């Protein structure tokens, strides 16, 4: 993008335009709502509804991967019509309004339905949001912008477990009370998006491939983007749901009330480091930062497989926060660098959809390996896949 977007948006804070600031605050509030629930949902499923670990993997995999296909279609729609805001409003609104109904669930099937609807909302909003971020920044500042949004996102994700800990303490461990309170920041995020985000109309005529009905395809996209997506896909197959990290903490002996605090620590570290790592990727390139992140992930997951103490769990969650800061936002900035503005929604949608779909085999595989061979095997396989992905990034110089 470039000059056009800079004319359109001034830089009121830390060199960031108003669109990025609004998206950052919306992400903060939404993740505060979501992460109030995340640390307790696996515990609610296993201790209250008596769900097996393998079933938990199926729930997480289906919820994440099936809904991920919508990330592609929403990206295509936002490219086709140039109006990204209302897709985002629909996505954020659905996720934020459906989550409190976990409080009324009494079977794992009901939990699956609510998780699925929540992830549909994420699928609708993610690609248009990422495309807006890419469209309103230059290549030289894009890493910082994606890093800032990730920092705000994870700041909310850090505050969520902290609020959950307070609620569990005050309401005698009531998971249902946590679910109901999660509605407050979610509603605030949706209203903020409606009233304060100004949509940027894409003035460029979309290419003919964007005018046609979409299909997941690499046709017309840069070979570097194709190879990077395939390598990231391999890495994602080993990057199963964080619900298993929470169960691992419980297995090691951490009290349920303290598990949200480990999640707080992980997210606050991610929030602190995401913007600096984004800025580093602007200076030295995305590739070395991502390779570092993949190798860190391999060591961290090996650690989760070997850990036997509560103090070890704390250390791993802290370091896990640093890993996360080196990857999620930077991956999307890297994709945005590889494709022209008029195709970013479709490219980001393809990337998000494929890596999201990979969560199904990842979580199902983790649940099967854990239930059949133990936690070390599940984490060890993921560690090996991360090392292979890092080596492929080095060998092919993606």
N, C-alpha and C positions, 0 to 999 in steps of 0.2 A: 504494500500500500504505500500510497505513501504520502505524497504531498497533500493529496485531497483530504485524507483523514486527519492530517495534522492541522490543516486550516479549519476543519470542522470542529475539532476538539482542542481546547486549551489544556495546559498542563498545570492544574491547580495545586497538586501535592506531590512532592518527590518526583517530578517529571512524569506523573501519570495523569491521563485525561479523566474526565468525569465519568465516562462510560465504564472504565476499568474500576474506578472507585465504587460505583454503585454495584457492579457485579461482585466486587470483593466483599462488600457488606452483606449482600444477599447470600453469597456463599457461606459467610460466617454464620448467619442466622439459621440457614438451612442445615448446615452441618452440626450446629449446636443441637438442633432438634433431633437429627438422625443419630448422633453419637450419644445422646442420652439413652437411646434404645440399644445400640449395638453391643455395649459391654454386658448387658443383662439378658438379651434375647436368647443366646445359646444356653445360659443358665436356666432361664424360664422353660425352654424346650426340654432340657435334659432332666431338670430336677422337679418341675411342676407337671409337665405333660409327659415325662418319661420317654422321650424320644432317644433312639440309639444314635451313636456317632455317624454311622453310615447314612441314616435318614437325614441327619443334619446336613451332611455333604450334598445330598440330593436336593434338599430345600434351597440351600445357598446357590448351588450350581444352576438349577432351573430358574430361580429368581433373577440371577445376574445375567446369564447367557441368553435365555430366550428373549428377554426384553431388550437385549443389546442390539437386536436387529433394527429396532426403532431409531437407534443413533444414526444409522445409515440413511433411513428414509427422512428423518427430520433434517439431516444435513443437506440432502438433495432438495427438499422443499425450500429450505432457507436460501439455497443458491438460485433455485428456479424463480422464486417470487421476490427475493431481495428483502423480505421482511422477517427478521429473526425474532423480534421481541415477543410476539404473541405465541409462538411455539414455546418459548421459554416460560411464559406465564402459565400456559397449560401444563407444562411438565413440572414446574416447581409447585404449582397449585395442587396437582394430583398427589404428588409425593407428600406434601406437607399436610394435606387434609386426611389422607388415608392412614398414616402411621399410628395415630392415637387409638385406632380400633383394635390394635393388639390387645388392649385392655379387656376386650370382650371375647377374645378367642379362647376356645376350650379344646381344640384339636389341632394336630399339626397341619391338617389340610387347610384350616382357616388361616393359620399363620402363613402357609405357603401362598395363599391367595393375596393376603395383605402385602407380603414381601414382593410378590409378582407385580401388583399394582404400583407399589412404591418404585420398583425398578423400571416399570414402564414410564413413569414420570421422569426418571433420570434419563432414560433413553430418548425421550422427546426433547429434553432441554439441553443435553450436553453438547451436541455438535453445533447447534446455532450459537450457543454461548461461546464455544471455542473459536468459531468463525468470526464473531464480533470482535473478540480479543485480537485475532490475527489481522482483521481488516483495519483496525484503528491504531496499529503500531507499525513501525518500520522493523526491518530485520535486526538492526543494531540494538533495539530496545525490547524486542519481542520476548526474549528470555526473562527479562525483568518483569514484564507485564504478566506472563504466565506464572512466574514465580510468586509475584505479589498475590494473585488470585489464589494460588495454592496456599500461601501463607495465611491469608484470611480464612480460607476454607478450613485449614487445620487448626487455626486459633479457635474457631467455633467447635471443631472436633475435640479440642482439648478441654474447652469449657463444658461441653456436654457431659462427659464422664464425671467431672467435678460436681456439677449440679446433681447428677444421678447419685453420687455418693452422699450428698447432703440429704436428698429425698429419702434414700434407703435408711439413713440414720434417723431421720425425724419421723418416718412412717413405718418403722419396724420391718424394714426389708420388703415393702410392698412393691412388687414389679408393676402391678397395674397402675399405681399412682404415678410412677415414672412415665408410663405410656401416655397417660392423660396430660401431664404437664408438658410433654413434648410438643403439644399443639400450639403453645403460646409463641415461641420463636418462629415456628414454621409459618404461622399466619402473618406475623410481622414481616417476614421475608417476602411473601407473596405480595402483600400490599406495597411494600417498598419498590418492588419490581414494576408493578402496575403504574405507580404514580411518578416515579423518578427516573426510570430508564428511558432515554430517548433513542429510538431505533434509527439506525443509519441505513438509508435507502441505497442499495447497490445500483449505481447508475450504469454500470457496464452491462452490455447484452450478454447473457449467459451463453456459453458454447452449446452447439447442437446436442452434445451428449448429455447436457444438464436438462435440456427441454424434454427429452424422451423420458418415459417411465424408467425408474432406476433399477439396477440390479447390481449385486456385489461383483465388481469386476475391477481389474487393474488397467483396463484398456484406456489408452490415452494419458496415463499417469507416468511419472518419471520412474525409470528402472531403480534408482536409488530408493525411492519411496517403496517400491514393491519389495525389494530385498530387506529393507529396514522393517517393514510390516511383518514379513515372514519370520525374521529373527525374533522380533518382539512377541510374535505369536508363540514361538517355542518357549520363550522365557515365561510367558503367561500361563502356559500349561502347568508349570511348576509353582506358580504363584497363587496358591489356593486361598480361600476365604480366611480373613483374620479371625473368624469365629473359632478356628482350630487353635490359634494362639491363646485365646481366652480359655479354652478347655485345657490346654497344656498348663497354663498357670494354675488352674484348679487342681489338675492332677498332681502337680508338684507340691501342693499343700497350701496355696494362698487362699485366705478367707474370701468368700464371695463379695463381701462389702468393700474389700480393698482392690479388687480387680479393676473397677472403673478408674482408680487412681493410676494404675499402670498405663491404662489407655490415655489418661490425661497427660502423663509424662511423655509418652510416645508422640502424641499430637502437638504438644507445646514445643518439643524439639523440632518437629517437622515445620511448624509455623515459623520458628526462629531462623531456620536454615534455608527454607525454600527460596526466598528472594535473593539472598547472597549467592546461592548455587546457580540460580537463573542468571544473575549478572556475570558470574564466572563463565557460564556457557556462552554468553554474548562475547566474551573476550577471547577465550581459548578454543571455542567450538563446542558443540553439543556432544559429539562422539566420545571424547575422553571422559567427560563427566558421567555419561551413561554407562560406559564400560566400568568405571569405578563403582557406580551404583550396583551393577549386576554382580560384581565380585563381592561387594559388601553383603548383598542379599544372600549369596551362597554361604558365607561364613556365619551370618546370623541364623539362618535356618539350620545349619549344622549344630549351632549352639543350642537352639530350641530342642533339637533331637537328643542332645547329650545332657542338658541341664537337670540338676536334681535338687536345687535349693531355691528358696523364694528370692534371696538376694540376687541369684543368677538371672532370674526372670526379670527383675527390675533393670539390671544392666542391659539385657537383650532388648527390652522395650525402648530404652533410651537410644541405643545404637540403631534400632529399627527406624526410629524417627529420622535419623540422619540419612539412612538409605533412601527413605521415601522422598526426602527433599531433593535427591539427586536424579530422580527418574520421572515421576508422573507429569509434572508440568513441563519439564524439559523435553520429554518425548513428543508432546503436542506442539511445542515450539519448533522442534526439528521437522516434524511433518509439515508445518506451516511454511517453513523455509523452502521446502522441496517442491511446492506446487504454487501456481499463480492464483491471484485473488479470486477469480471467478470460479475456481474449482475447489476452494478450500473447504467449503461445507461438505461437498461430496467426499473429498479425500479424508477429512477428519472423521466423517461418518463411517467410511469404509474401515479406517483404522480402529475406531472405537467399537464398531460392530464385531469385527473379527477378533480383536483381543477380548471383547466382552463374551463372545460365544465360547472362547477357550476356557472361561471360568467354569463351565459345566463339566468338561472332562477333568479339569484341575481339582475341583472340589469333590467330585465323585471318586476320582482316583485316590485322593487323600483320605477320604472316609473309608474306602475299601482297604487301603494299605494299613491304616491305623488300626482298624478293627481286626484285620487278619494277621498282621505282623508286628504291630506296635508303632508307637509314635516316632521312634528313631528312623524306621524305614520310610515313613511318609515324608519326614523332613529331609532325610538324606537324598531321596530321589529328586526333590525340588532343588536341593543344593547342586546336584550334578547338572541338571538342566540349565541352571543359571550360569554355571561355569562354561558350558558348551556355548551358550548364547554370547557370552563375553568374548570367547575365542573367535566365534564367527564374525563378530563386529571388528575384531582386530585383523583377521585374515582377509576379509573382503573389503576392508576399509570403507564401510558404508558411510 
